Each structure stands twice: as C-alpha cells, then as structure tokens.
C-alpha cells in the first residue's frame, strides 16, 4: 500500500463503520469509478469483504474490513504517526532545509495524515510559514481541510443524534 495512499484512506473509512459505497465515496471524495477499482483491488487482496443484505427495499451491499484489513490500517496509521512525529521534531529544531526535505519525502502521505487526524493542522501551517511556502504547494485544494471535509477527525455531530434544548 506504500505507493497508493488512497487505498489506505478507503480502507480506513470502511474500518470506521462506513459500509456503503455512497457513504465511502462521500467521505473519501474519490470519484465513483476510481473508488470502485480501489474496492475491487482491496477485495482481491483480502483486506475487505462484501456481503449482500436483504431488506424492505431490496438487497444492499455492505462492505467491511477483514481482520487482515484492520491490521493493515492500524499498522499504516502507526507509520503515518511516526512520520508526523519526525516532521514535528524537525520543525521544533528549526532546521528549514531538513524540514523541507522531509516534507518533500512524505508529500504523498500528507492527505492520509489529514484524513486520519494525525497531524496538528496549526503546526502544519506553521511549518509552511517557517519555510516561506504555501500549503497548496503540498496539498491539493480538494484535500485541504475545511469545516465540512468529512475526514475521520471532523468532530462533527453527523451521528444522527438529537440536540435537545430543555430551556435551562
């Protein structure tokens, strides 16, 4: 999975309870055709499984991670955390050139770090400020975090719960 972080993002979305294609597509913001091929590849590699469920409105497909898929996500997230910690230490040391080199080496992992909520966005933006660069030099605009990014660490109230105001 080293070469394609989108695989990890899709696998992580599934592991965190997103079992339907449209929900996975919405959270990962990957085009349906590309998502379909990623899902097929993950299934071939034994990282996910699909199950057809029968319901009132007909059948639906649920996608879940296998034990192997769950382990893969945990291992890769741990690797991403280690990479982020390394970048943080370099930033704190104040070595601009080394930080720029480290960020260049880990450029492909930055969207995954954002998706899994690994990186401290305040520190990340300060890193760019220290190097005199814009975040858009490293992160595509569609991967930039915003209030509605739908990432794993969005902290939103999208759990279908209720908000009661009892008047106190």
N, C-alpha and C positions, 0 to 999 in steps of 0.2 A: 504493500500500500504506500510505500515511500514516494512513489512517483505521482500519485494522484490523490491529493487531499480531499477532493470531492467525495471519494469513496468513504473516507472516514466520517465526513460530515453527514452523509446519508445514513451510514451505519449507526452513528451516534444519535441521530434523530429517531431512528427506529428503536434503539435501545431505551430511549427516554419516553417510550409509550406512543409514538406516532405510528399507527398500524395501517393507515390507509394511504393509498397513492397520493390523493389530492392534498392531504394534510402534510405528508412528507415534502411534496412539491412546494407547498406554500411556505413551509418553514425554511427549507434549504434554498429556495429561489432558483432552482435548477429547471431548465426547460424540460417539458414532459418527455420529449424524445430522448434527450441525454439521460434523464433520470431513469427511464425505462431500461436503457442499456446498462447503466450502473447497477440497477437492481438485478438484472439478469446475470451480470458478472459476479455480484455478491452471492447470488444463489448458487451459481456454478462452483464457487469457491467454498461453499458450505458455511457461509457466515450468516445467512438469513434463510428463513423458510416461509412459505406461503401456505395459507390454509383457507379453504372456501367455507364460509359460514352461511347457513340458510337463515333467512329472516322473513318478516312480513312482506317486505318489499322486494323479495327475491334473494339471490345469493350475493355475497360480497367477499372480497379477498382481503384477508388480514395478513400483514407481514410482521414477522417477529425475528429477533436475532436468535441464533443458536448459541449454545454455550461457547463454542469457538468464536463466534462473532462478538459476544460480550467480552471475552478475554482480550480480543483484538482491540476493541475500543478502549478498554482500561489501560492496556499496555501503551497504545499510541497517545492517549491523553497524558499518561505519565511522561512519555518522551517529550511531548509538547511543553509540559510544565517545566521540565528540566531545561529545555531550550530557552523558555521565557526567563527562568531564573538566571541563566547565563547572561542573557542580554541585559537584565536588570543590574547584575553585578558590574558589567562593563560600563553601563550608563553611570552608575554610582561612582565608579573610579574616575570618570571624567575624560576618558580616552575616546575622543571623537572618531578618529580613524578606525580604531578597533571596533567601535560600536557600528560604524557604517559597514565595515566588512562583515560583521556578524549578522547584521540585518539583511545584507545582500545574500548571504549564505542561507538564510532562513526565510527568504521572501515568500516561497511557495507555502510555508506553514502559517503565515500570518492570518489568512482568513479562517483557518481551523482554530487558531488560538482565540480569535474573536468569537467564533461560533460557540465554543465550549466555555467561554467566560474565563479563560485562563489569564489573559493579560489585563493589567491595570491600565485602563484607557487614558487616565490622566498622565501616568508615567510614559505611556507610549507616545502621547502627543508631545510631552516634554523632550523625549528622545529626538524627535524630528526637529523641534525648536533648537536643541543643542547643536544639531548637525546643520542647521540652516536650510532644512528641506521641508517640502510639503508632504503630508501623509499620502496624498494622491499619487506620489511617485512610487509608492509601495503597495497601495491598496486600491483596487478598482472601485469606482464610485458606488457600484451596486453592492459591494461588500462593506462599505462604510457603515458603522453602527449609527442607528438613529432610534428615535423613540419607538418605532414600530418594526424593528428589524426581525423580530420573531426568533431570535437566537435562543440558545439553551439557557442563557442567564439574563433574560429580559426583565425578570421581576414583575411582569405584568399580572393583572388579575384575569387572565384568559383561561381560568379553570372552570368556568361555567357556574361559579358560586353566586351567592346573592349578597347584596350590600344593604343591610337594614339600617335605617335611621330611626332610632327609638325615641328621639326627642329630648334627650338629656343634655 
